[in-house]
Protein backbone atom coordinates (compact mmCIF):
# COMPACT_ATOMS: atom_id res chain seq x y z
CA UNK A 1 0.00 0.00 0.00
CA UNK A 2 1.17 3.52 -0.78
CA UNK A 3 1.61 6.17 1.90
CA UNK A 4 -1.53 7.93 0.63
CA UNK A 5 -3.60 4.76 0.96
CA UNK A 6 -2.26 4.10 4.46
CA UNK A 7 -3.03 7.67 5.53
CA UNK A 8 -6.55 7.40 4.12
CA UNK A 9 -7.11 4.11 5.93
CA UNK A 10 -5.86 5.54 9.22
CA UNK A 11 -8.10 8.58 8.79
CA UNK A 12 -11.13 6.28 8.55
CA UNK A 13 -10.17 3.69 11.16
CA UNK A 14 -8.83 5.82 14.02
CA UNK A 15 -12.15 7.57 14.84
CA UNK A 16 -13.99 4.24 14.67
CA UNK A 17 -11.42 2.59 16.91
CA UNK A 18 -11.72 5.45 19.38
CA UNK A 19 -15.51 5.10 19.43
CA UNK A 20 -15.30 1.35 20.06
CA UNK A 21 -12.85 1.90 22.91
CA UNK A 22 -15.18 4.43 24.54
CA UNK A 23 -18.20 2.16 24.19
CA UNK A 24 -16.35 -0.80 25.72
CA UNK A 25 -14.93 1.35 28.52
CA UNK A 26 -18.27 2.86 29.56
CA UNK A 27 -20.00 -0.50 29.15
CA UNK A 28 -17.70 -1.80 31.87
CA UNK A 29 -17.28 1.27 34.07
CA UNK A 30 -20.68 2.96 33.91
CA UNK A 31 -22.81 2.77 37.09
CA UNK A 32 -25.59 0.21 37.46
CA UNK A 33 -29.29 0.83 37.95
CA UNK A 34 -31.44 -0.41 40.82
CA UNK A 35 -31.90 -3.75 39.09
CA UNK A 36 -28.25 -4.13 38.14
CA UNK A 37 -28.68 -2.95 34.56
CA UNK A 38 -25.92 -0.96 32.88
CA UNK A 39 -27.20 2.61 32.68
CA UNK A 40 -24.97 3.44 29.71
CA UNK A 41 -26.26 0.57 27.57
CA UNK A 42 -29.92 1.02 28.49
CA UNK A 43 -32.33 1.68 25.62
CA UNK A 44 -33.52 4.84 27.35
CA UNK A 45 -29.99 6.23 27.54
CA UNK A 46 -29.23 5.37 23.91
CA UNK A 47 -32.43 7.12 22.79
CA UNK A 48 -31.53 10.10 24.98
CA UNK A 49 -28.18 10.36 23.20
CA UNK A 50 -29.99 10.32 19.84
CA UNK A 51 -32.37 13.08 20.90
CA UNK A 52 -29.71 15.24 22.53
CA UNK A 53 -27.23 15.00 19.66
CA UNK A 54 -29.69 15.17 16.77
CA UNK A 55 -29.48 18.95 16.37
CA UNK A 56 -25.67 19.03 16.47
CA UNK A 57 -25.43 16.12 14.03
CA UNK A 58 -27.76 17.82 11.55
CA UNK A 59 -25.62 20.94 11.67
CA UNK A 60 -22.50 18.76 11.37
CA UNK A 61 -23.84 17.17 8.17
CA UNK A 62 -23.95 20.60 6.54
CA UNK A 63 -20.61 21.56 8.08
CA UNK A 64 -19.09 18.46 6.50
CA UNK A 65 -19.92 19.76 3.03
CA UNK A 66 -18.65 23.23 3.89
CA UNK A 67 -15.33 21.96 5.25
CA UNK A 68 -14.82 19.57 2.33
CA UNK A 69 -15.34 22.56 0.01
CA UNK A 70 -12.50 24.32 1.81
CA UNK A 71 -14.65 26.68 3.87
CA UNK A 72 -15.97 27.12 7.38
CA UNK A 73 -19.28 28.35 8.79
CA UNK A 74 -19.24 30.00 12.21
CA UNK A 75 -22.79 31.34 11.89
CA UNK A 76 -24.79 28.11 12.18
CA UNK A 77 -25.40 28.34 15.93
CA UNK A 78 -26.74 31.88 15.64
CA UNK A 79 -28.76 30.95 12.55
CA UNK A 80 -30.32 28.11 14.54
CA UNK A 81 -31.33 30.55 17.29
CA UNK A 82 -32.69 33.03 14.73
CA UNK A 83 -34.77 30.49 12.83
CA UNK A 84 -36.08 28.87 16.00
CA UNK A 85 -37.17 32.26 17.32
CA UNK A 86 -38.91 33.14 14.05
CA UNK A 87 -40.89 29.90 14.12
CA UNK A 88 -41.84 30.34 17.77
CA UNK A 89 -43.05 33.90 17.19
CA UNK A 90 -45.12 32.79 14.20
CA UNK A 91 -46.84 30.17 16.37
CA UNK A 92 -48.00 32.67 19.00
CA UNK A 93 -51.85 32.53 19.01
CA UNK A 94 -53.74 35.36 17.32
CA UNK A 95 -55.43 36.08 20.66
CA UNK A 96 -52.01 37.07 22.02
CA UNK A 97 -51.04 39.26 19.11
CA UNK A 98 -49.35 36.62 16.95
CA UNK A 99 -50.21 34.99 13.64
CA UNK A 100 -51.16 31.65 15.15
CA UNK A 101 -49.64 29.64 12.31
CA UNK A 102 -49.68 25.86 12.54
CA UNK A 103 -46.55 24.01 13.57
CA UNK A 104 -45.69 22.64 10.08
CA UNK A 105 -46.15 26.04 8.39
CA UNK A 106 -44.19 27.98 11.02
CA UNK A 107 -41.36 25.45 10.99
CA UNK A 108 -41.20 25.44 7.20
CA UNK A 109 -40.86 29.22 7.23
CA UNK A 110 -38.13 28.90 9.86
CA UNK A 111 -36.12 26.48 7.71
CA UNK A 112 -36.61 28.75 4.70
CA UNK A 113 -35.28 31.67 6.77
CA UNK A 114 -32.23 29.55 7.53
CA UNK A 115 -31.69 28.95 3.82
CA UNK A 116 -31.82 32.72 3.22
CA UNK A 117 -29.12 33.20 5.86
CA UNK A 118 -27.02 30.65 3.99
CA UNK A 119 -27.60 32.59 0.78
CA UNK A 120 -26.15 35.69 2.44
CA UNK A 121 -23.07 33.71 3.50
CA UNK A 122 -22.70 32.32 -0.01
CA UNK A 123 -22.99 35.80 -1.53
CA UNK A 124 -20.31 37.20 0.77
CA UNK A 125 -17.95 34.28 0.12
CA UNK A 126 -18.72 33.34 -3.49
CA UNK A 127 -19.43 36.75 -5.01
CA UNK A 128 -17.64 39.28 -2.81
CA UNK A 129 -14.76 36.83 -2.20
CA UNK A 130 -14.60 37.41 1.54
CA UNK A 131 -12.72 34.76 3.54
CA UNK A 132 -15.27 32.25 4.94
CA UNK A 133 -14.00 32.76 8.49
CA UNK A 134 -14.57 36.53 8.38
CA UNK A 135 -17.84 36.39 6.44
CA UNK A 136 -19.50 33.86 8.73
CA UNK A 137 -18.06 35.50 11.85
CA UNK A 138 -19.87 38.65 10.77
CA UNK A 139 -23.16 36.92 9.98
CA UNK A 140 -22.89 35.05 13.29
CA UNK A 141 -23.06 38.38 15.10
CA UNK A 142 -25.81 39.70 12.85
CA UNK A 143 -28.03 36.64 13.31
CA UNK A 144 -27.51 36.62 17.09
CA UNK A 145 -28.28 40.31 17.33
CA UNK A 146 -31.39 39.95 15.17
CA UNK A 147 -32.58 37.10 17.39
CA UNK A 148 -32.33 39.28 20.48
CA UNK A 149 -34.07 42.17 18.74
CA UNK A 150 -37.12 40.22 17.56
CA UNK A 151 -37.43 38.43 20.91
CA UNK A 152 -36.64 41.54 23.00
CA UNK A 153 -33.94 39.46 24.64
CA UNK A 154 -36.36 36.99 26.20
CA UNK A 155 -37.54 33.44 25.63
CA UNK A 156 -40.77 32.64 23.80
CA UNK A 157 -42.92 29.78 25.03
CA UNK A 158 -44.69 27.68 22.41
CA UNK A 159 -48.13 26.26 23.13
CA UNK A 160 -49.13 25.21 19.61
CA UNK A 161 -50.77 21.80 19.41
CA UNK A 162 -48.39 19.01 18.40
CA UNK A 163 -45.22 21.06 18.94
CA UNK A 164 -43.53 18.35 21.01
CA UNK A 165 -43.80 15.50 18.50
CA UNK A 166 -40.78 16.44 16.37
CA UNK A 167 -38.36 16.49 19.28
CA UNK A 168 -39.88 14.01 21.74
CA UNK A 169 -42.16 11.81 19.65
CA UNK A 170 -41.55 8.28 18.40
CA UNK A 171 -42.21 6.66 15.05
CA UNK A 172 -42.07 2.88 14.72
CA UNK A 173 -40.65 2.79 18.27
CA UNK A 174 -37.68 4.99 17.36
CA UNK A 175 -37.26 8.66 18.28
CA UNK A 176 -38.38 11.01 15.51
CA UNK A 177 -35.06 12.94 15.64
CA UNK A 178 -33.25 9.66 14.93
CA UNK A 179 -35.35 9.16 11.79
CA UNK A 180 -34.52 12.70 10.69
CA UNK A 181 -30.79 12.04 11.23
CA UNK A 182 -30.97 8.83 9.20
CA UNK A 183 -32.85 10.43 6.31
CA UNK A 184 -30.75 13.60 6.15
CA UNK A 185 -27.53 11.64 6.60
CA UNK A 186 -28.38 9.30 3.73
CA UNK A 187 -29.34 12.22 1.49
CA UNK A 188 -26.09 14.05 2.25
CA UNK A 189 -24.15 10.83 1.64
CA UNK A 190 -25.85 10.42 -1.75
CA UNK A 191 -25.13 14.03 -2.65
CA UNK A 192 -21.43 13.72 -1.82
CA UNK A 193 -20.82 10.30 -3.36
CA UNK A 194 -23.36 9.84 -6.14
CA UNK A 195 -23.87 13.23 -7.76
CA UNK A 196 -21.98 15.74 -9.86
CA UNK A 197 -22.32 18.45 -7.21
CA UNK A 198 -20.70 16.10 -4.71
CA UNK A 199 -17.69 15.62 -6.96
CA UNK A 200 -17.41 19.36 -7.47
CA UNK A 201 -17.46 19.94 -3.70
CA UNK A 202 -14.45 17.63 -3.32
CA UNK A 203 -12.75 19.21 -6.33
CA UNK A 204 -13.23 22.79 -5.14
CA UNK A 205 -11.93 21.94 -1.68
CA UNK A 206 -9.08 19.73 -2.84
CA UNK A 207 -7.62 21.97 -5.52
CA UNK A 208 -9.52 25.20 -6.25
CA UNK A 209 -7.17 26.23 -9.06
CA UNK A 210 -7.49 22.89 -10.88
CA UNK A 211 -11.27 23.02 -10.40
CA UNK A 212 -11.34 26.47 -11.98
CA UNK A 213 -9.27 25.27 -14.95
CA UNK A 214 -11.67 22.34 -15.31
CA UNK A 215 -14.52 24.78 -15.82
CA UNK A 216 -16.24 24.15 -12.48
CA UNK A 217 -18.42 27.03 -11.35
CA UNK A 218 -17.16 27.41 -7.80
CA UNK A 219 -19.80 30.02 -6.96
CA UNK A 220 -22.64 27.58 -7.59
CA UNK A 221 -20.90 25.00 -5.42
CA UNK A 222 -20.46 27.49 -2.57
CA UNK A 223 -24.07 28.64 -2.82
CA UNK A 224 -25.22 25.04 -2.57
CA UNK A 225 -23.15 24.10 0.49
CA UNK A 226 -23.78 27.26 2.50
CA UNK A 227 -27.52 27.36 1.79
CA UNK A 228 -27.85 23.68 2.67
CA UNK A 229 -25.85 24.11 5.87
CA UNK A 230 -27.97 27.00 7.12
CA UNK A 231 -31.17 25.21 6.14
CA UNK A 232 -30.06 22.20 8.20
CA UNK A 233 -29.31 24.57 11.07
CA UNK A 234 -32.94 25.61 10.73
CA UNK A 235 -34.11 21.99 10.91
CA UNK A 236 -31.93 21.49 13.99
CA UNK A 237 -33.54 24.56 15.56
CA UNK A 238 -37.01 23.13 14.97
CA UNK A 239 -36.03 19.97 16.87
CA UNK A 240 -34.66 22.03 19.75
CA UNK A 241 -37.78 24.21 19.91
CA UNK A 242 -39.91 21.08 19.89
CA UNK A 243 -37.91 19.49 22.69
CA UNK A 244 -37.90 22.53 24.96
CA UNK A 245 -41.36 23.83 23.95
CA UNK A 246 -39.78 27.27 23.71
CA UNK A 247 -37.29 29.38 21.76
CA UNK A 248 -34.32 30.90 23.55
CA UNK A 249 -32.27 33.86 22.27
CA UNK A 250 -29.15 32.10 23.55
CA UNK A 251 -29.91 28.84 21.76
CA UNK A 252 -27.19 27.36 19.59
CA UNK A 253 -24.31 28.90 21.57
CA UNK A 254 -21.25 26.84 20.69
CA UNK A 255 -23.15 24.63 18.23
CA UNK A 256 -20.78 25.65 15.44
CA UNK A 257 -17.79 24.49 17.49
CA UNK A 258 -19.45 21.18 18.36
CA UNK A 259 -20.26 20.61 14.69
CA UNK A 260 -16.73 21.46 13.56
CA UNK A 261 -15.35 19.16 16.26
CA UNK A 262 -17.51 16.26 15.05
CA UNK A 263 -16.41 16.78 11.44
CA UNK A 264 -12.71 17.10 12.28
CA UNK A 265 -12.64 14.19 14.74
CA UNK A 266 -14.45 12.18 12.08
CA UNK A 267 -11.47 12.54 9.76
CA UNK A 268 -12.22 15.60 7.63
CA UNK A 269 -9.41 17.97 6.74
CA UNK A 270 -9.70 21.66 7.57
CA UNK A 271 -7.67 22.25 4.39
CA UNK A 272 -10.59 20.95 2.33
CA UNK A 273 -11.05 18.09 -0.12
CA UNK A 274 -11.26 15.34 2.51
CA UNK A 275 -14.17 14.17 4.63
CA UNK A 276 -17.26 11.99 4.68
CA UNK A 277 -20.73 11.79 6.18
CA UNK A 278 -19.92 8.44 7.81
CA UNK A 279 -16.85 9.97 9.42
CA UNK A 280 -18.90 12.87 10.76
CA UNK A 281 -21.41 10.45 12.29
CA UNK A 282 -18.57 8.61 14.02
CA UNK A 283 -17.01 11.88 15.18
CA UNK A 284 -20.31 13.07 16.62
CA UNK A 285 -20.81 9.72 18.35
CA UNK A 286 -17.32 9.91 19.87
CA UNK A 287 -18.19 13.26 21.45
CA UNK A 288 -21.72 12.17 22.45
CA UNK A 289 -20.60 8.88 24.00
CA UNK A 290 -17.72 10.57 25.79
CA UNK A 291 -19.93 13.27 27.31
CA UNK A 292 -22.77 10.91 28.15
CA UNK A 293 -20.58 8.26 29.72
CA UNK A 294 -18.56 10.82 31.63
CA UNK A 295 -21.74 12.41 32.96
CA UNK A 296 -23.01 9.04 34.15
CA UNK A 297 -19.72 8.62 36.00
CA UNK A 298 -20.07 12.13 37.49
CA UNK A 299 -17.04 13.53 35.67
CA UNK A 300 -16.97 17.33 35.88
CA UNK A 301 -18.30 19.02 32.73
CA UNK A 302 -15.20 21.23 32.58
CA UNK A 303 -13.03 18.12 32.45
CA UNK A 304 -15.19 16.86 29.59
CA UNK A 305 -14.52 20.09 27.70
CA UNK A 306 -10.78 19.62 28.18
CA UNK A 307 -10.95 16.06 26.83
CA UNK A 308 -12.92 17.13 23.75
CA UNK A 309 -10.42 19.95 23.20
CA UNK A 310 -7.54 17.49 23.32
CA UNK A 311 -9.32 15.27 20.78
CA UNK A 312 -9.74 18.21 18.40
CA UNK A 313 -6.08 19.17 18.69
CA UNK A 314 -5.04 15.56 18.11
CA UNK A 315 -7.27 15.29 15.03
CA UNK A 316 -5.90 18.50 13.49
CA UNK A 317 -2.33 17.53 14.36
CA UNK A 318 -2.87 14.19 12.61
CA UNK A 319 -4.23 16.03 9.59
CA UNK A 320 -1.16 18.29 9.52
CA UNK A 321 1.11 15.25 9.77
CA UNK A 322 -0.64 13.63 6.83
CA UNK A 323 -0.25 16.76 4.74
CA UNK A 324 3.50 16.75 5.35
CA UNK A 325 3.89 12.99 4.83
VOLO-27585 format. One record per residue (C-alpha): residue in one letter; x, y, z. Coordinates in Angstrom, 3 decimals, decimal comma. Each point is the difference from the previous one (the first is absolute). Last residue first. Layout:
BEGIN
type; X; Y; Z
a; X; Y; Z
...
***
This chain:
BEGIN
type; X; Y; Z
x; 3,894; 12,993; 4,826
x; -0,396; 3,756; 0,523
x; -3,748; 0,015; -0,606
x; -0,389; -3,136; 2,084
x; 1,752; 1,626; 2,941
x; -2,273; 3,035; -0,252
x; -3,066; -2,260; 0,070
x; 1,353; -1,834; 3,025
x; 0,541; 3,333; 1,746
x; -3,571; 0,968; -0,867
x; -1,367; -3,209; 1,539
x; 2,235; 0,269; 3,079
x; -1,040; 3,618; 0,578
x; -3,669; -0,963; -0,287
x; 0,426; -2,937; 2,377
x; 1,777; 2,216; 2,541
x; -2,881; 2,464; -0,121
x; -2,498; -2,828; 0,553
x; 1,973; -1,070; 3,078
x; 0,162; 3,559; 1,352
x; -3,732; 0,478; -0,483
x; -0,677; -3,237; 1,897
x; 2,164; 1,269; 2,857
x; -2,167; 3,106; 0,133
x; -3,107; -2,210; 0,146
x; 1,330; -1,694; 3,152
x; -0,065; -3,801; -0,208
x; -3,030; -1,399; 1,816
x; 0,347; -3,504; -1,492
x; -3,289; 0,416; -1,845
x; 1,273; 3,375; -1,189
x; 3,183; -1,595; -1,329
x; -2,028; -2,563; -1,910
x; -2,190; 2,655; -1,571
x; 2,839; 2,362; -0,845
x; 2,218; -2,698; -1,517
x; -2,885; -1,698; -1,793
x; -1,117; 3,293; -1,550
x; 3,527; 1,090; -0,999
x; 0,872; -3,352; -1,581
x; -3,486; -0,189; -1,519
x; 0,493; 3,352; -1,726
x; 3,307; -1,192; -1,447
x; -1,567; -3,270; -1,156
x; -2,839; 1,841; -1,726
x; 2,511; 2,416; -1,537
x; 2,054; -2,901; -1,340
x; -3,074; -1,526; -1,609
x; -0,806; 3,351; -1,625
x; 3,465; 0,195; -1,500
x; 3,091; 2,186; -0,055
x; 2,914; 1,164; -2,118
x; 0,205; 2,754; -2,626
x; 0,460; 2,862; 2,442
x; 2,916; 1,295; 2,069
x; -2,024; -0,583; 3,179
x; 0,293; -3,689; -0,831
x; -2,813; -2,372; 0,887
x; 0,754; -3,066; 2,127
x; -2,982; -0,359; 2,320
x; 1,810; 2,017; 2,667
x; -0,069; 2,905; -2,464
x; -3,700; -0,316; -0,835
x; -1,105; -0,519; 3,602
x; 2,165; 2,894; 1,211
x; -1,389; 2,301; -2,699
x; -3,529; -0,850; 1,136
x; 0,818; 0,569; 3,663
x; 1,659; 3,312; -0,864
x; -2,993; 1,157; -2,054
x; -2,370; -1,014; 2,787
x; 1,902; 2,211; 2,463
x; -3,064; 2,052; 0,876
x; -2,876; -1,532; -1,972
x; -2,724; 1,480; 2,164
x; 0,765; 3,257; 1,788
x; -3,119; 1,759; -1,276
x; -2,052; -2,962; 1,281
x; -2,974; -1,518; -1,787
x; -2,486; -2,108; 1,943
x; -1,581; -3,438; 0,242
x; 3,464; -1,300; 1,007
x; -0,011; -3,046; -2,262
x; -2,004; 1,593; -2,807
x; 2,134; 3,132; 0,025
x; 3,114; -2,179; -0,158
x; -1,368; -2,061; -2,888
x; -0,980; 3,153; -1,897
x; 3,468; 1,431; 0,589
x; 1,614; -3,070; -1,569
x; -2,182; 0,504; -3,080
x; 1,169; 3,616; -0,180
x; 3,633; -1,038; 0,345
x; -0,756; -2,371; -2,878
x; -1,111; 3,012; -2,051
x; 3,204; 1,794; 0,977
x; 2,126; -2,898; -1,247
x; -2,006; -0,430; -3,205
x; 0,334; 3,686; -0,882
x; 3,740; -0,099; 0,708
x; 0,632; -3,167; -2,005
x; -2,070; 0,939; -3,061
x; 1,144; 3,601; -0,245
x; 3,613; -1,147; 0,240
x; -0,445; -2,490; -2,846
x; -1,739; 2,580; -2,168
x; 2,847; 2,441; 0,630
x; 2,634; -2,606; -0,842
x; -1,257; -0,380; -3,545
x; 2,177; -2,882; -1,131
x; 1,722; 0,631; -3,341
x; 2,851; -2,446; 0,506
x; 2,395; 2,937; 0,363
x; -2,065; 1,196; 2,969
x; 0,072; -3,450; 1,581
x; 3,772; -0,128; -0,478
x; 0,320; 3,338; 1,813
x; -2,342; -1,026; 2,812
x; 1,899; -3,234; 0,731
x; -1,462; -2,243; 2,685
x; -2,847; 2,213; 1,158
x; -1,308; 0,849; -3,463
x; 0,485; -3,578; -1,190
x; -1,697; -1,578; 3,015
x; -3,012; 2,304; -0,385
x; 0,049; -0,575; -3,770
x; -0,284; -3,743; 0,515
x; -3,011; 0,486; 2,249
x; -1,618; 2,349; -2,507
x; 0,343; -2,713; -2,650
x; -1,896; -2,506; 2,108
x; 0,514; -3,397; 1,615
x; 2,542; 0,467; 2,785
x; -0,615; 3,414; 1,537
x; -3,696; 0,307; -0,833
x; -0,724; -3,607; 0,905
x; 1,700; 0,410; 3,385
x; -1,940; 3,217; 0,612
x; -3,247; -1,830; -0,759
x; 0,960; -2,916; 2,240
x; 0,850; 2,339; 2,870
x; -3,220; 1,958; -0,452
x; -2,101; -3,171; 0,160
x; 1,882; -1,598; 2,896
x; 0,178; 3,216; 2,022
x; -3,726; 0,656; -0,532
x; -0,833; -3,535; 1,095
x; 2,102; 0,498; 3,136
x; -1,806; 3,274; 0,710
x; -3,326; -1,925; -0,125
x; 1,119; -2,348; 2,771
x; -0,416; -3,677; -0,922
x; -2,974; -2,196; 0,912
x; -1,420; 0,084; -3,554
x; -0,141; 3,788; 0,328
x; 0,664; 1,617; 3,352
x; -0,611; 3,530; 1,251
x; 2,276; 2,204; 2,092
x; 1,527; 2,476; -2,456
x; -2,428; -0,053; -2,913
x; -3,012; -0,933; 2,130
x; 0,271; 2,841; 2,509
x; -1,698; 2,717; -2,073
x; -3,168; -2,054; -0,540
x; -2,377; 2,790; 1,014
x; 1,634; 3,413; 0,195
x; 1,002; 1,052; 3,518
x; 3,447; 1,422; -0,720
x; 1,765; 2,094; 2,621
x; 2,151; 2,860; -1,226
x; 3,235; 0,798; 1,825
x; 1,177; 3,554; 0,573
x; 2,416; 2,465; -1,560
x; -2,703; 2,086; -1,637
x; -0,781; -3,110; -2,090
x; 0,302; 1,785; -3,350
x; 3,052; 1,955; 1,178
x; 1,737; -2,897; 1,743
x; -0,243; -2,178; -3,094
x; 1,191; 2,852; -2,220
x; 3,107; 0,362; 2,162
x; 0,773; -3,694; -0,245
x; -0,525; 0,020; -3,775
x; 2,220; 3,067; -0,462
x; 2,750; -1,320; 2,253
x; 0,168; -3,332; -1,814
x; -0,271; 1,870; -3,305
x; 3,291; 1,725; 0,792
x; 1,810; -3,149; 1,073
x; -1,440; -1,634; -3,119
x; 1,660; 2,525; -2,289
x; 3,276; 0,140; 1,938
x; 0,565; -3,764; 0,116
x; -1,271; -0,517; -3,552
x; 2,550; 2,507; -1,402
x; -1,877; 2,659; -1,997
x; -0,163; -0,581; -3,744
x; -2,873; 2,452; -0,613
x; -1,796; -2,531; -2,190
x; 0,713; -3,413; 1,514
x; 0,766; 0,942; 3,608
x; -2,360; 2,919; 0,649
x; -2,673; -1,405; -2,299
x; 0,290; -3,474; 1,522
x; -0,376; 1,386; 3,506
x; -3,081; 1,984; -1,055
x; -1,443; -3,108; -1,657
x; 0,579; -1,933; 3,206
x; -2,099; 2,544; 1,874
x; -2,707; -0,479; -2,639
x; 0,130; -3,763; 0,597
x; -0,537; 0,597; 3,708
x; -3,049; 2,122; -0,758
x; -1,329; -2,922; -2,066
x; 0,486; -2,272; 3,010
x; -2,003; 2,425; 2,144
x; -2,732; 0,319; -2,627
x; -0,340; -3,782; -0,028
x; -0,167; 0,013; 3,787
x; -2,828; 2,525; 0,026
x; -1,959; -1,941; -2,630
x; 0,463; -3,398; 1,692
x; -0,860; 1,366; 3,492
x; -3,135; 1,854; -1,035
x; 0,046; 3,782; -0,222
x; -1,521; 2,010; 2,838
x; 0,946; 3,343; -1,508
x; 0,860; 1,624; 3,303
x; -1,692; 2,645; 2,159
x; -0,967; -2,197; 2,911
x; -3,420; -0,985; -1,362
x; 1,691; -0,727; -3,331
x; 1,893; -2,826; 1,689
x; 3,848; 0,136; -0,012
x; 1,163; -2,499; -2,632
x; 1,712; 2,625; -2,167
x; 2,071; 1,105; 2,983
x; 1,211; -3,556; 0,590
x; 0,950; -0,443; -3,659
x; 1,986; 3,239; -0,061
x; 1,739; -0,873; 3,264
x; 1,092; -3,388; -1,322
x; 1,304; 1,611; -3,167
x; 2,080; 2,542; 1,902
x; 1,367; -2,479; 2,563
x; 1,002; -2,435; -2,758
x; 1,567; 2,834; -1,988
x; 2,020; 0,937; 3,089
x; 1,335; -3,543; 0,291
x; 0,616; -0,234; -3,752
x; 1,996; 3,237; -0,290
x; 3,544; -1,344; 0,321
x; -0,040; -1,650; -3,415
x; 3,314; -1,233; -1,410
x; 1,324; -0,442; -3,518
x; 2,151; -2,357; -2,051
x; -2,848; -1,760; -1,800
x; 0,523; -2,992; 2,313
x; -0,506; 2,390; 2,918
x; -3,321; 1,273; -1,355
x; -1,276; -3,475; -0,860
x; 0,837; -1,296; 3,466
x; -1,528; 3,106; 1,589
x; -3,331; -0,962; -1,540
x; 0,107; -3,428; 1,622
x; 1,341; 1,589; 3,206
x; -3,122; 2,176; 0,298
x; -2,136; -3,123; -0,122
x; 2,329; -1,693; 2,485
x; -0,244; 2,903; 2,434
x; -3,813; -0,078; -0,095
x; -0,209; -3,781; 0,397
x; 2,464; -0,165; 2,886
x; -2,479; 0,234; 2,873
x; -2,663; -2,162; -1,627
x; 2,385; -2,759; -1,058
x; 1,810; 0,042; 3,359
x; -3,354; -0,255; 1,776
x; -0,896; -2,983; -2,188
x; 3,191; -1,746; 1,121
x; -0,758; 0,855; 3,626
x; -3,527; -1,390; -0,187
x; 1,191; -3,157; -1,727
x; 2,406; -0,663; 2,865
x; 3,658; -0,448; -0,920
x; 1,299; 2,873; 2,142
x; -2,233; -0,834; 2,969
x; 1,281; -3,569; 0,197
x; -2,763; -1,988; 1,685
x; 0,429; -1,184; 3,582
x; -3,648; 0,377; 0,946
x; 0,462; 3,349; 1,728
x; 2,152; 1,238; -2,873
x; 3,699; -0,619; -0,483
x; 2,779; 2,558; -0,374
x; 2,124; 0,189; -3,179
x; 3,405; -1,693; 0,165
x; -0,419; -3,065; -2,200
x; -2,304; 1,294; -2,722
x; 1,736; 3,361; 0,405
x; 3,334; -1,507; -1,035
x; -1,423; -2,149; -2,798
x; -1,848; 2,957; -1,533
x; 3,024; 2,267; 0,347
x; 2,333; -2,527; -1,629
x; -2,457; -0,546; -2,845
x; -0,205; 3,745; -0,636
x; 3,785; 0,352; -0,043
x; 0,305; -2,861; -2,478
x; -2,576; 1,655; -2,241
x; 1,849; 3,329; 0,170
x; 3,318; -1,756; -0,813
x; -1,344; -2,125; -2,859
x; -0,962; 2,586; -2,611
x; 3,029; 2,298; 0,239
x; 2,243; -3,038; 0,430
x; -1,247; -1,432; -3,295
x; 0,553; 3,298; -1,807
x; 3,521; 0,262; 1,405
x; 0,776; -3,564; -1,066
x; -1,346; 0,654; -3,495
x; 2,075; 3,171; -0,334
x; 3,137; -1,760; 1,268
x; -0,440; -2,644; -2,678
x; -1,168; -3,523; 0,780
***
